[in-house]
Amino acid sequence: MADKNLIRQRFKKSLKTYCSNAAVQIIMAQKLTDMLGRNKFSSVFEVGCGAGILTEKIKEKIAYKSYTANDIVCESKHYAEKIIQNCGFIPGDIEEIETDLKFDLIISNACLQWCSDFEKTVSKLAGMLKPEGILAFSVFAGGNISEVKTVLGVGLDYYSLDDFRQMFGRYKVILLKEETEKLYFDSPYDVLRHLKNTGVNTFSDIYFSKKKLRIFDETYRNLYAKNGKVSLTYNPVYAVLCAK
């Protein structure tokens, strides 16, 4: 089960560095907004707004009358309010918060994989849609940052695309697709720093002694170095759903 306090702490620490390091999440936000099939909504609810990457894309590309944001990190409110005038904000864990509000678009980028019960959370969000409303999100699938998991032996367990297909049988699936994005770094140490600066590291409880860091560096290079660079693979999945 996800440690929500640890997740909150990680992302709070990474707010100032997130946007300059989250290259894949920026790509995902761009693609997710392109996949909606509509660019006008009356009411929008963004889950996990963080430092405002998706918020910026929505402001650029989508017309709306009201905007409400949410994040487990309360400080994210200030980022959302700088981007969206009159932005409402609901603080807290999306799995725990309760609201009677209904929305035409509920959207989330690279967030819901942290939920303890992903399928239940999707059902909860779908229940917050107005008739003919759309639930759109990006998450990560199996194989995500597999290089680090292989070398360290720790990491999140992700669903496969087939798992998502089975889960979403009760919804009208407008779009469901998996893609691969690769980043390249000068060293394995830079991979660790990248993950720390985006708050997505799943190994914060590992103590990296000089010996352990050296072994990590050597193992990572032996497995994933090419042309003087080392790779890190992301596997985003995009979903656009509505109730049947």
GUKEKE-960513 format. One line per field, with one value per atom (N, C-alpha, C): residue number from 1; x, y, z. Coordinates in steps of 0.001 Angstrom, whole numbers, plus 500000, padded with zeros to 6 digits. Example, Ala and Ser with C-alpha at 12.3 -4.5 7.8 and 13.67 -1.06 7.14 Angstrom:
BEGIN
seq = [1	1	1	2	2	2]
c1 = [513190	512300	513200	512850	513670	512900]
c2 = [494310	495500	496700	497750	498940	500030]
c3 = [507800	507800	507800	507080	507140	507870]
***
This chain:
BEGIN
seq = [1	1	1	2	2	2	3	3	3	4	4	4	5	5	5	6	6	6	7	7	7	8	8	8	9	9	9	10	10	10	11	11	11	12	12	12	13	13	13	14	14	14	15	15	15	16	16	16	17	17	17	18	18	18	19	19	19	20	20	20	21	21	21	22	22	22	23	23	23	24	24	24	25	25	25	26	26	26	27	27	27	28	28	28	29	29	29	30	30	30	31	31	31	32	32	32	33	33	33	34	34	34	35	35	35	36	36	36	37	37	37	38	38	38	39	39	39	40	40	40	41	41	41	42	42	42	43	43	43	44	44	44	45	45	45	46	46	46	47	47	47	48	48	48	49	49	49	50	50	50	51	51	51	52	52	52	53	53	53	54	54	54	55	55	55	56	56	56	57	57	57	58	58	58	59	59	59	60	60	60	61	61	61	62	62	62	63	63	63	64	64	64	65	65	65	66	66	66	67	67	67	68	68	68	69	69	69	70	70	70	71	71	71	72	72	72	73	73	73	74	74	74	75	75	75	76	76	76	77	77	77	78	78	78	79	79	79	80	80	80	81	81	81	82	82	82	83	83	83	84	84	84	85	85	85	86	86	86	87	87	87	88	88	88	89	89	89	90	90	90	91	91	91	92	92	92	93	93	93	94	94	94	95	95	95	96	96	96	97	97	97	98	98	98	99	99	99	100	100	100	101	101	101	102	102	102	103	103	103	104	104	104	105	105	105	106	106	106	107	107	107	108	108	108	109	109	109	110	110	110	111	111	111	112	112	112	113	113	113	114	114	114	115	115	115	116	116	116	117	117	117	118	118	118	119	119	119	120	120	120	121	121	121	122	122	122	123	123	123	124	124	124	125	125	125	126	126	126	127	127	127	128	128	128	129	129	129	130	130	130	131	131	131	132	132	132	133	133	133	134	134	134	135	135	135	136	136	136	137	137	137	138	138	138	139	139	139	140	140	140	141	141	141	142	142	142	143	143	143	144	144	144	145	145	145	146	146	146	147	147	147	148	148	148	149	149	149	150	150	150	151	151	151	152	152	152	153	153	153	154	154	154	155	155	155	156	156	156	157	157	157	158	158	158	159	159	159	160	160	160	161	161	161	162	162	162	163	163	163	164	164	164	165	165	165	166	166	166	167	167	167	168	168	168	169	169	169	170	170	170	171	171	171	172	172	172	173	173	173	174	174	174	175	175	175	176	176	176	177	177	177	178	178	178	179	179	179	180	180	180	181	181	181	182	182	182	183	183	183	184	184	184	185	185	185	186	186	186	187	187	187	188	188	188	189	189	189	190	190	190	191	191	191	192	192	192	193	193	193	194	194	194	195	195	195	196	196	196	197	197	197	198	198	198	199	199	199	200	200	200	201	201	201	202	202	202	203	203	203	204	204	204	205	205	205	206	206	206	207	207	207	208	208	208	209	209	209	210	210	210	211	211	211	212	212	212	213	213	213	214	214	214	215	215	215	216	216	216	217	217	217	218	218	218	219	219	219	220	220	220	221	221	221	222	222	222	223	223	223	224	224	224	225	225	225	226	226	226	227	227	227	228	228	228	229	229	229	230	230	230	231	231	231	232	232	232	233	233	233	234	234	234	235	235	235	236	236	236	237	237	237	238	238	238	239	239	239	240	240	240	241	241	241	242	242	242	243	243	243	244	244	244]
c1 = [500844	500000	500882	500491	501283	501311	502487	502652	502363	501147	500726	501500	501890	502682	504039	504644	505931	505772	504699	504432	504253	503491	503263	504587	505428	506718	507601	507663	508503	508087	506795	506328	506367	506185	506333	507764	508739	510147	510504	509820	510191	509400	508498	507660	508486	509558	510347	511204	511524	512389	511612	510328	509555	509484	509053	508809	510071	511214	512457	513063	512488	513017	512024	510740	509699	509434	510456	510330	509230	509154	508151	506753	506610	505299	504787	505703	505311	504778	505476	505010	503631	503473	502204	501057	501311	500271	499846	500821	500536	499676	500083	499361	497971	497870	496571	495542	495931	494992	494665	495590	495321	494339	494238	493436	491988	491619	490282	489177	489460	488440	487508	487627	486848	487761	487424	488217	487347	486093	485198	484489	484592	483938	483423	482292	481750	482552	482754	483457	484561	485739	486911	487420	487781	488396	489704	490808	492125	492580	492884	493336	494859	495489	496942	497607	497259	497754	499237	499790	501221	501730	502776	503394	502754	501693	500909	501231	501913	502255	500996	500096	498852	497955	497962	497154	497486	498773	499219	498687	498766	498313	496812	496063	494614	494270	494962	494707	494966	495999	496367	495364	494775	494084	492602	492109	490728	489965	488761	487873	486999	486824	486054	485439	484391	483744	484224	484440	484935	486032	486987	488143	488399	488492	488803	490001	490957	492152	492239	492991	493208	494654	495187	496473	496645	497397	497698	498646	499384	500287	499544	499250	498436	499093	500441	501154	500933	500427	500135	499057	498254	497200	497789	498948	499543	499972	500420	500820	499595	498515	497291	496696	496703	496089	496887	498185	498986	498638	498155	497867	496404	495502	494063	493431	492857	492137	490882	490585	489392	489373	490557	490667	490232	489297	488951	489992	490151	491147	490585	490697	490280	491531	492035	493261	493003	494040	493944	494093	494091	494200	492897	492974	491773	490983	491649	490951	490111	490387	489711	488750	488992	488150	486739	485779	484376	483858	483143	482525	481262	480308	479066	479156	480274	480441	480461	479940	479964	480657	481323	482159	481927	482178	482108	483404	484513	485815	486565	486970	487891	489161	490289	491528	492695	493628	494760	495960	497127	498346	499379	499769	500860	500654	499443	499112	498453	497475	496613	497318	498532	499251	499664	499599	499948	498779	497595	496428	496568	496130	496164	495195	494054	493058	492709	493473	493325	491927	491462	490171	489028	489082	488053	488099	489306	489447	488874	489133	488566	487043	486494	485041	484511	485224	484823	484805	485855	485931	484843	484593	483532	482181	481992	480756	480626	481717	481698	481463	481216	480979	479514	479297	477966	477600	476327	475959	476782	477326	478173	479523	479854	481162	482278	483500	484678	485666	486186	487287	488517	489551	490768	491979	492866	494054	495198	496378	497559	498146	498603	499291	500455	501133	502240	501906	502440	502172	503423	503255	504352	505560	506737	507957	508429	507603	507983	509225	510159	511486	512048	511933	512345	513843	514631	516076	516419	515791	516066	515571	514397	513845	514726	515268	516144	517422	518011	519291	519121	518087	517903	516974	516128	515190	513997	513744	512582	511861	510579	509795	508325	507508	506070	505723	504631	504069	502998	503178	502266	501362	500160	499252	499733	499315	499580	498418	498605	497528	496322	496544	495437	494699	495425	494775	493821	494292	493446	492206	492380	491229	490166	490593	489636	488944	489699	489129	488076	488312	487480	486305	485983	484881	483538	483397	482108	481921	482955	482898	482908	482501	482701	484125	484955	486363	486528	486779	486989	488396	489345	490740	491484	492326	493216	494454	495590	496803	498030	499016	500285	501392	502302	503446	504723	505855	507147	507914	508463	509310	510644	511736	513063	513803	514419	515307	516734	517692	519097	519877	520749	521516	523000	523807	525255	525737	525006	525451	524259	524410	523352	523055	524055	523820	522826	522927	521992	520579	520448	519133	518523	519315	518830	518424	519226	518918	517641	517469	516248	515012	515078	513934	513663	514709	514530	513884	514318	513822	512399	511898	510506	509632	510227	509453	508997	509461	508920	509815	510874	511750	511016	511202	510555	511588	512687	513781	514379	513566	514097	514555	514096	514505	515800	516385	517642	518799	519713	520893	521972	522369	523400	524773	525429	526812	527670	528899	529796	529923	529995	530107	528844	527678	526408	526199	526582	526449	527373	528577	529523	528993	528440	527882	526689	525840	524699	525182	526190	526728	527274	528064	528682	527635	526687	525653	524768	524376	523505	524216	525479	526231	526389	526670	526851	525584	524438	523166	522578	522757	521962	522754	524070	524867	524996	524893	525075	525506	526592	527125	527353	527842	528191	527033	525833	524649	523985	523205	522404	520929	520106	518687	517810	516658	515584	514283	513518	512331	511045	510198	508860	507830	506776	505699	504354	504023	502731	501568	500451	499182	498200	497490	496504	495105	494193	492821	491843	490841	489736	488453	487706	486532	485300	484145	482899	481960	480968	480026	479186	478851	478002	476576]
c2 = [498804	500000	501249	502232	503447	504204	504697	505518	506962	507427	508737	509870	509698	510735	510894	509771	509818	510447	510080	510662	512166	512600	514032	514760	514187	514804	514913	513840	513840	514933	514990	515947	517384	517562	518898	519389	518516	518885	519169	518512	518623	519689	520417	521391	522395	522910	523945	523399	522102	521506	520677	520469	519524	519915	521122	521527	521499	521786	521801	520414	519414	518053	517037	517380	516413	516432	516101	516164	515247	514041	513084	513523	514002	514441	515638	516477	517594	517056	516082	515441	514817	514137	513479	514477	515603	516629	517167	517383	517864	516862	515606	514576	514336	514344	514094	515139	516397	517453	517368	516859	516674	515541	514595	513388	513526	514667	514810	514775	515256	515281	516473	517250	518474	519528	520783	521839	522843	522455	523316	522478	522941	522280	523362	523089	524051	524036	522855	522746	521704	522049	521180	520914	519663	519265	518559	519150	518538	517857	516574	515784	515692	516113	516057	517144	518393	519488	519769	519424	519576	520981	521073	522363	523057	522461	523157	522838	521724	521381	521166	520317	520082	521311	522013	523230	524224	524397	525301	524856	523555	523041	523231	523017	523191	524651	525545	526971	527361	526801	527125	526580	525423	524684	524432	524686	524323	525535	525699	526749	526158	526891	526403	527596	527318	528366	528337	527143	527027	525969	526188	525300	525005	523735	523309	522372	522582	521747	521034	519962	519175	518713	518591	517926	517524	516468	515992	516944	517733	518753	520091	520607	521825	523024	523043	524158	524253	523192	523220	524238	524600	525605	526888	527309	528568	528490	527329	527148	527205	526539	526528	527929	528664	529991	531007	530771	531657	531472	530291	529964	530227	529844	529928	530949	531991	532973	532330	532684	532174	530647	530056	528599	528123	527186	526550	525495	525168	524176	523291	521971	520984	520244	520529	519872	518452	517615	516291	515156	513965	512718	512467	512305	512123	510891	509913	508716	508980	510081	510349	511530	512487	513684	513354	514127	513975	515324	515324	516547	516191	517083	516895	517545	518170	518838	517829	518247	517429	518227	517511	518171	517596	518450	518009	517311	517721	517108	516916	515684	515383	514860	515452	515169	515086	514196	513977	513481	514001	513645	513039	511794	511131	511175	510858	510959	509701	509168	508141	506824	506613	505386	505317	506449	506473	506058	505881	505518	504103	503928	502597	501646	502173	501374	502129	501865	502602	502423	501196	500923	501613	501599	502264	503774	504317	505761	506178	505385	505681	505662	504684	504606	505825	506260	507435	508677	508848	510012	509966	508790	508650	509042	508770	509142	510631	511363	512824	513547	512779	513382	513769	514867	515207	514273	514176	513366	513756	512758	512935	513579	513610	514120	513159	513660	512884	512796	511582	511347	511006	511812	511620	511651	510697	510676	509930	510220	509456	508861	507622	506934	506167	505382	504594	503119	502385	500959	500149	498827	497918	498200	498146	498482	499888	500670	502048	502107	502964	503106	501743	500799	499420	499298	500206	500142	500248	501199	501398	500212	499722	498581	497349	497165	496019	496113	497294	497467	497465	498140	498263	497211	496615	495623	496207	497524	498161	499017	499261	500103	499772	500629	500389	499208	498541	497524	498197	498166	498859	497866	498331	497521	497475	496425	496328	496939	497125	497667	496729	495426	494468	494594	494846	495071	496260	497332	498519	498207	497456	497103	496369	495449	494695	495594	496482	497380	498313	498741	499778	499219	497942	497332	497955	498575	499166	500570	501110	502469	502444	503547	503747	504256	503462	503813	504582	505856	506688	506494	506340	506145	505434	504494	503821	503383	503970	503629	503746	502936	502942	503419	504191	504662	504474	504725	504634	505919	506448	507643	507338	507598	507338	508647	508721	509828	509291	510161	509749	510712	510143	510908	510583	511494	511300	510202	509975	508977	508430	507251	506736	507660	508377	509347	510418	510831	511821	511263	509951	509308	509449	509149	509276	510712	511649	513061	513476	513011	513297	512785	511570	510990	511726	512122	512887	514241	514904	516241	516244	515069	514966	514281	513911	513341	511919	511263	509942	508803	509100	508020	507083	505803	504788	504077	504742	504097	505028	505976	506982	506368	505155	504519	503729	503745	503051	503985	503493	504287	504002	505038	504889	505210	504191	504361	504552	504940	505104	503797	502688	501387	501061	501281	500964	501844	503119	504023	503608	503153	502690	501447	500515	499298	499635	500560	501002	501590	502458	503108	502071	501130	500131	499213	498764	497848	498535	499754	500500	500727	501119	501360	500076	498977	497700	497272	497582	497139	498133	499438	500422	501554	501449	502507	502261	503347	503281	504655	504659	505915	506976	506522	507451	507956	507438	507850	506621	506848	505777	506146	505129	505363	505204	505834	505644	505629	504554	504339	504598	505422	505659	504996	504437	503801	504423	505569	506189	505503	505473	505020	506184	506413	507494	506868	507400	506888	508053	507932	508888	508056	508255	507422	508289	507682	508279	507146	507459	506434	505944	504643	504073	504564]
c3 = [500000	500000	500000	499233	499116	500443	500826	502021	501619	501892	501413	502089	503344	504003	503329	502962	502270	500889	500187	498871	498981	499982	500202	500454	501281	501602	500373	499579	498375	497406	497139	496141	496660	497950	498522	498331	498578	498418	496971	496043	494625	493864	494525	493818	493017	493617	492956	491821	491864	490837	489818	490077	489275	487803	487534	486144	485286	485876	485110	484945	485580	485495	484923	484927	484550	483043	482266	480808	480285	480810	480329	480751	481969	482435	481631	481158	480287	478953	478392	477156	477373	478500	478796	478914	479562	479710	478354	477487	476129	475370	475405	474661	475234	476566	477188	476774	476776	476370	474886	474082	472654	472395	473315	473112	473559	474107	474683	473639	472438	471398	471506	472564	472775	473371	473149	473777	474539	474821	475596	476656	477897	479020	479965	480584	481537	482833	483388	484681	484584	485094	485030	486442	486695	487962	487651	488113	487904	489187	489085	490229	490207	491308	491389	490570	490839	489996	490197	491354	491583	491332	490507	490199	489004	488443	487422	485979	485724	484338	483496	483968	483228	483275	484385	484524	483419	483152	482081	480729	480447	479151	478982	480042	479967	479712	480403	480199	478754	478138	476764	475748	476024	474968	475191	476410	476719	477246	476760	477264	478366	479458	480595	481321	482089	482881	484336	484865	486238	486297	487199	487316	488793	489115	490470	490413	491285	491327	492668	492668	493877	493935	495134	495308	496769	496974	498316	499028	498233	498773	498773	499935	500034	499350	499353	498735	497235	496626	495193	494848	495827	495618	495032	495522	495076	493607	493189	491790	490879	491288	490478	490372	491479	491491	490678	490514	489662	488186	487840	486439	486089	486966	486709	487646	487090	487901	488494	489733	490422	490486	490617	490695	492078	492097	493361	493698	494960	495350	496455	496244	497240	497688	498885	499339	499825	499723	500320	499337	499885	499138	498388	497092	496277	496705	497306	497767	499015	499705	500969	500921	500044	500039	499553	500056	499658	499176	498087	497573	496808	496827	496069	494691	494376	493094	491951	490805	489588	488489	487580	486587	485185	484190	482793	482369	482970	482683	483989	484241	485328	484674	485021	484300	485281	484975	485879	485083	485411	484689	485635	485375	486097	487606	488046	489467	490023	489323	489906	490179	489640	489936	491410	492102	493519	494407	493838	494638	495197	496434	497050	496360	495933	495213	493925	492889	491635	491042	490967	490327	491071	492384	493188	492985	492844	492639	491290	490260	488942	489012	489715	489874	490618	491644	492408	491527	490726	489851	488783	488235	487237	487831	489111	489787	490031	489830	489998	488681	487601	486298	486114	485414	484948	483794	483424	482263	481031	480356	479173	479507	480783	481166	480803	480835	480429	481583	481788	482720	481892	481980	481187	482106	481921	482773	482095	482570	482199	483470	483352	484447	483818	484628	484102	484135	483154	483026	483370	483370	483654	482774	483368	482651	482908	483630	483901	484794	484428	485061	485495	484559	484855	485105	484535	484740	486226	486888	488315	489134	488790	489522	489351	488153	487910	488734	488772	489460	490979	491489	492933	493525	492686	493184	493915	493746	494375	493350	493591	492688	492783	492220	492215	491316	491653	490767	489919	488609	487700	486992	486617	485820	484379	483674	482237	481472	480172	479347	479360	479373	479459	480782	481852	483148	483061	482434	482294	481462	480384	479532	480343	481172	481985	483007	483617	484617	484027	482789	482194	481406	481600	480868	481154	482312	482693	482131	481492	480949	479421	478850	477420	477241	476604	476432	475119	475235	474052	473526	474445	474040	475159	474784	475722	474954	475289	474552	475446	475124	475853	474926	475459	474689	475507	474886	475564	475337	476408	476328	477010	476320	476885	477136	478293	478614	478703	478430	478471	479361	480167	481145	481019	481531	481463	482393	483474	484444	485218	485839	486711	487881	488350	489420	488963	487712	487182	487107	486903	486938	488326	489341	490723	491044	490608	490869	490142	488915	488156	488891	489385	490081	491397	492080	493308	493019	491969	491647	491096	490719	490276	491326	492454	493548	493335	492272	491947	492394	493144	493573	494524	494324	495162	496027	496248	496983	498029	498525	499449	500764	501066	502306	502138	500954	500719	501060	501867	502198	501153	500432	499412	500012	500527	500948	499697	499894	498745	497963	498691	498029	497250	497876	497210	495982	496104	494969	493830	494178	493147	492443	493229	492633	491738	492218	491408	490090	490165	488972	487987	488481	487607	486991	487797	487296	486261	486568	485651	484320	484374	483136	482327	483007	482298	481568	482168	481582	480593	480821	480095	479455	479408	478777	477277	476524	475080	474582	473844	473278	474359	475499	476555	477388	477170	477922	478546	479596	480182	480045	479872	479580	480818	480753	481724	480938	481086	480257	481043	480466	481014	480100	480707	479940	480309	479732	480039	479331	480018	479441	479501	478407	478326	478242	479035	479024	478981	478120	478071	478153	479229	479514	479755	479564	480040	480437	481235	481699	480536	480561	479505	479679]
***
